[in-house]
Amino acid sequence: MRAHEAGALHGNDPAPTWLPYPADVNALLEDLWSGSTRREADGELSVGGVRVSRIAEEIGTPALVVDEDDFRARARRFRTAFARAFAPHAGASTYYAGKAFLCGAVARWVEEEGLGLDVCTGGELAVALRAGFPPERLALHGNNKSDEELRRALRAGVGRIVADSIEEIDRIASLARETGVRAPVMLRITTGVEAHTHEFIATAHEDQKFGISLTAGDAFTAVARALEHDADLELIGLHSHIGSQIFDTGGFEVAARRVLDLVARVRDELGHTIDHLDLGGGFGVMYNSQHTPSPAEALADGIAGIVEKQCHELDLPVPHVAFEPGRAIAGPSTQTLYTVGTVKDVHLGGPHHRVYVSVDGGMSDNVRTALYDADYSCLLSGRTSDAAPAVVRVVGKHCESGDIVVKDEYLPADVRRGDLVSVPVTGAYCYSLASNYNHVPRPAVVAVKDGTVRTIVRRETEDDLLALDVG
């Protein structure tokens, strides 16, 4: 395309239709923030009894601030809700999906709250094992697990390995024989369900890299192959994951039906009973006022009703069911604290303009806006203001025009250099996807609780970056 003069269409005076004009630009929208986040009497935000100015002074910015009590409470709530919903049958297990955010402290919290832990690489497995997580409560995922990753899992005694292809079934059996163990495996089944979410996080439709196709007939072949390796493999059950940031149980209904049809076919044609089913996670969270996630209890009750109904129709006992919430536990427990730098009111011709508020982080600590077109909220957190609300775009410091943290939000019109701004619901996939783009060190992650703040992942330094450069 030839170059042309930029026009006023790039401007954004009016707010998006979903973004309501705030009655009070300083107010906390309660559901967006962790349980202990509040405004102090002087207007400053605090979380876990710790003021954000203290975090900025002691730790620096940007920093991801995890409300430990909130994280633990969400983990307990999911574990309790699913255990209660499936108690009349074979029960349920809850695994925290470590890919959302994982470090040693988080692994210990998850273990202490009675959940299992799902990991999907050798690095995540290494973190879990170093933290002392019970290996029998670990699950290893991954569509391209190396032989060394599989050997490490087998030697450690991981509770289940989720096989992602027929080839991998044979490879796990061979490595189990070599290691002298009987490998516990589940088979990841692609059910052909397309979840209503971003295409990059919908994982059960046919045209993507995960799982063994059900509609193509490969899934039944995979079950038969796993049973042929009975001396080396223990086929625990089947796994299905339909995607992420899902707000209702509709997709689970279709996926559960299709997987249970396979269970019935295996019973009828192979004479084998599959009594364990993992329906994955992907439960949505509220990133801004347009999102309406379902509570854990409603999800648990709804999915339990779906599984019970389908099992009754197929004359199957209700299996033990497992779930893997990650985002729904980690996401709302965390906010990212930034310091404002440059503020620009960019005029675009006529009445059109856009206010850019630059902060000291950006796509290196939160790439989700650029990657998934995600919409975040934010709040002036170091003070309150009597200034009128103004629509702003919060951007980072990177040499990239797509370096956007919050596309549109109301902040006080007097936002200025040195102000502290907090972005909520950044606990899932923000640090996990963090990079060193432009050689920017990754931020610190701190846990706050009862007025104390402690670093659980230290801030990277330039020395860390230079240490890797051996040229």
N, C-alpha and C positions, 0 to 999 in steps of 0.2 A: 504494500500500500504506500502511495506517495505521501510525503509529509504534508500537513495541512495546518492551518491556524487553529489553535485550541479554542473551543467555544464555551459558552456559558453552561452547557449541559454537564460540564465537569463540576459545577458548583452544587452545593447542597444546603441552601438556606433552610428549607423546611425539614423537620425531623422525619424519620421514617414513620409510616402509618402505625406501626406496632409500638412505637416509643411514646408513651404518654407524657404530656407536659407536667412536671412535678409541682405539686402544691407546696412542697418544701424541698429544695434542692439539696439540703443537708441531711434529709431523713434516710434512715436505713430501711431498705426493703427487706424485712426480716428473713424471708425464705432464701435470700441470696447469700446470706452470711452465716458463718459458723455459730454455734450455740452461745458462745461467750462473747461475741463481738458486740460492742455497745459504744455509744457516745458518752464521754465523761462530761461533767458539769461545765468544763471550759470549752467543750466542743471537740476535743481530740478523740480519735478512735482508740479503743483498747481491745485486746483479744487475749483471753486466758489471764486477765488481770494485768496485762503488760501494755503500756502505752506504745503507740507506733513510733513516737519520737525517740523513745528509749531504744527500740530495736534499730532505728536508723543510726543512732549515735554509737551503739555498742557493736552492731553487726555490719552496718552499712546497707546501702541499697544498690541494685535491687536485691530483695530477699523474699523467698517464699516462706510464709508464716503458717505453720500447721497448728491448729487447735487440737492438742492431743486428746482431751476429753471428748471432743466432738467426733474425731476419727473413731475412737474406741466405741462410742455410743452407736454410731451408724453400723459398725461391724457387728455389734451385739444385736442390734435391731433386726438385721437381715438374718443372722443365724437363728435367732429366736422365732422370727416370723415363719420361716420355712420349716423349721423343726416342728412347730405347732401345727402348721397346715397339713403336714404329711404324717403326723403322729399316729393317726388311725390306721396307717398302712405300714410300709417298711421304713418310714422315716426319710430324712433329708440331710444332706451335708452342704455346707457353704464353704467355698474356697475363695479367698481374696485373689483377684487377678492382679498379680504383681506388676504387669506391664504398665498399669496406670501410674504407679509410683512405688519404687522399692528402694529401701536402704536397710541397714541393720536394725535400726530402731523400729521401723515399721514392721519388719519381720517379727520382731519380739512382741510388739503390740498385738499383731494378728494371732500369734501363737497363744498369748495369754488370754485372748478373748475367745479361744476355742475354735477358731476357723482353720481350715486347711489353706495352703498357699499354692497358687498356680503360677509356674514360671515357664518361659518359652525360649530361653537361650541358656547356653552354658554360663554366661555372665550372671544372669539372674539366679541360676542354680547355685553358683559360687557364693553370692551374697547370702542366700538363705542358709546354706550349710555353714558359712562362717558365723552367722548369727545364732547357730545352734538350733535351727528349726528342726523339729522331729521329721526325719526323712519319710517316714511312713505316711505323713500328712501332706506330702508334696506331690504335685502333678506336673509332668513335663510335657509342654506343647511344642509345636513348631513344624512348619511345612518342609524344612530342609535341615533336619538335625544331623550333625556330623557323627561319625563313628565314635569320636572321642567324647562328645557330649553324651551319647547313649551309654558308653562304657562308664562314664562318671556317674550317671544316674543309676545304672545297674549296681555298681559297686557300693554306692551310698545307700541303696535300699529304698529308692523313691517308690512311693505308694502306687503310682500309676503313670504309665507312659502312653500318651495319646498318639497312636499311629495315624499318619496323614496320607498314606498311600499303600497300595498293595506291595510295591517294592520295599517299602520300609518295614512291613510286617515280616518279610523274609529276612531282612537285615537285622532286625531286633532279635529274631529267633536265633540267628547265627551268632550274634554277639552275646546273647544270654548263654548259649551253649559254651562259648569260649570263656565266659566269666564264671560259669558254674552256678548260675542261678536260674530260677524260673521267672521270667519277666511278666509283671502284671500290666496288661495293655487294655486300652479302650480304642475304639475305632471312630475317627471323626467322619461323620456322614454329612455330605452336602445334600440338603433336602429339596433344593429348588425353590426355596422361599425367598422372595426379595423384600427385605425389610424397608419400611419407609424412612430412610435415613440417607445421609450422604453416600454417594456411590463408593467412596473409598473405604467406608466402614460398614458396608453391607457385605456379609461374608457367607451367605448360604445360597445365593443364586449360582447358576451353573458356570458362568464365564468369569471365574476367578481362581486364585491359586490354591485355596484351602480345600482339604477334605477329599472324600471318596464319593463319587457320584451315586446317588440313589436312583435317579431316573434312567441312567444309562445301564443300570444293572450291576455296576461294579461293586456296590456295597454288599450285596448278597455274596458275590464271589470272594470279597475280602473276609467276610465272616467265615466262610468255608475254609479259606486259606489259613486263617488264624487257628481254627479248630484242628487243622491238619498238623500244626506245630504244637500240639497239646503238651508234649514233653518239655518244651522250652518256653511256651507262652501260656499264661493264664488269662483268658479272655474275660475281663471284668464286665464290660458293657459297651454301650454305644454313646457317642457324644455328638451333639448338634449345637451349633452357635449361629444365630441368624444375623447378628450385626450389633451395632452400638447406638447409644442415644435413642432408645426406643421407649415410648411412653405408655404403651398399652400391651395387652396380652394377645392381640389378634394374630400376630405372626407366630407366637408360640403355639397357638391352637393348630395351625396348619402343620408346623414342623413336628409337633408331638404326634400328630396323627400319622404322618408319613413314617416317622421312626418306629412307632409302635406297630404299624403294618409290617415293617421289616422284622420286628421281634416275633410277630405271629407267624410270619413265613418261615423264619428260622426254626421255630418250634415245630411247625407242621412238616417241613421238608428235611430238616437236619436233626430233629429230635433234641435240640439243645435249648435250654432255658436261659434267656438273658434277663437278669434281675437287677440291673443297674443302668440308669439312664442319666446322662448329664445334659441339661438343656442350656448350658452356657450362662451368659449374663447379658450385658449390654443395656442395662436399665438406665433410663435417661435421668438427667438432672436439670435444674433450673439455672441457666446461664444469664437470663434476663427476664423481663416481665412477660414475654410472649410464650414462655415454656411452662407446662403444667405437668410435672412428673407425678406418677402414682406413688403413694406410700408403700413401704415394704410389705405391710400387712395385706394391702389390696392386691399387690402382685402375687404374693404367696397364695392367698386364697383363690385368686382367679386361675392361676396355673394349676393348683391342686385340683380344682373343679374340672379343668380341661383334661388332665391326665386321668382322673377317676372315670370320667365319661367315656373317653376313648378306650380305656382298658375294659370297662364293662361291655362295650359293644364288641370288642374283639375276644371276650372271654379270657382275659389275661389278668393275673394278679398285678396290683399296682407296684411297680418296682421301687427300689430305693432311688431317690432322685437327688442330683447334685446341681448346684448353681454357682456362678462365678462372678459376683458383683465386684467391680473395681472402681470405675468412675463414680458410682453412686455412694461409695464409702469415702474415697480419697478426695474427690472433686470439691464438694461443698465445705470440707474441713479446712481449706487452705485459701489464703489470699496472698497476692503478690504486692509488695510495697515498693513503690518507685519514688524517685525525686524528680520533680519537674525541672527541665532546663529551658530551652527556647520555646517561646509562645509566639506564633505567627497568625495574624489575621490576613489571609491571602484573598485579595480582591480579584475577581475573575471577569469583570466587565458588567456594567449596569449595576443592578442591586445584588448580584451574586457574589458570594464569598464563602470561605471555609476557615474555621479556626483550628489550627494545628497545635496540639500540646505535645511537645517532645519530652520523653522520659529517658532515664539512664539505662534502660534495658531494651527490649524489643523482641524481634523474631528469634533471637538466639535463646531466649528463655520462654517464649510462647509463640510457636510457629503455627498454632491451630487456626488463627484468623487467616493467614496466607494459604495454609494447606487445605482447610475445610470450609473456608468462608464463614468461620464461626463468629457469632455475635456475643461480645462480652459487655458487661457493665463496669462502672467504676465510680469512685466517690472521692471527693476531697477529704482526706483523712487526718491531716495534721491540725485542722482548724475548721470552724464553720464560717459562713459568710452571709452578709445581708444583700449581696449583689444579686441581680436578676439571673435566672438560669439562661445559659447559652449552649447551643449544640456545638460540641467540639469533636474532633477526631484525635485520639491519643495514638501517637506514633513513637517508634523507637529511634535508636541512634545509628542504625546500620545504613550502609550505602546501597539502598534498595527502596524503590518507590512503594513496593508492596509491604514494607515493614510497618504494619499496622497492628496495634494491640487492641484498641477498641474503635470500631468504625464510627459509631454515633452514640453519643451520650450527653446528657445535660450536666454541666458543671457550673459553678458560679462564674459569672463573666469576669471576675477579677482574679482568676487563677493566674499564678505568676511563678517566676523562677524561684526555686527553693521550696515550693510547696510539696507536701507529701500526698501522693495519690495511691489508693488501694484498688486493686482489681480482684473481685471475689471469684470463687469457684475455679481456682487454678491448680488444684491439687492433683488432677488427673491429666497425664500426657504432656504437661507443660515442661517439667524438669526432665521427664523421660525422653522427650523429643528435643531437648536442649542441644545447642551446637556451639561451636566456637567461631561462627561466621564473623568475618573481619577480625579474627583473632581477639574476640571479646571473651574474657573468662566467664565461665558459668557461675550463676549466683549461689549464695549460701541458702541452705534450707534450715530453718530453726523450728523447734517445737516450743510452744508456750503452754503453761499449765500453772494454775495457782500462784500467779505473780512471778513465776520464774521463766527464764528464756535460756534455751541451750541449743547449741548448734548440733544438728544431726548429720548434715552434709556440709563440709566447710566450703567456703568460697574458693574458686580456683584463682590462681595468681598468674601473672605474666611469666614468672619462673617456671610454673607448671607447664605452660605452653612451650617455652623455650627448651625445656628439658626433653621434649619429644623430638625436637628438631636436631637430628644428629648429622646433618649434611655439612 
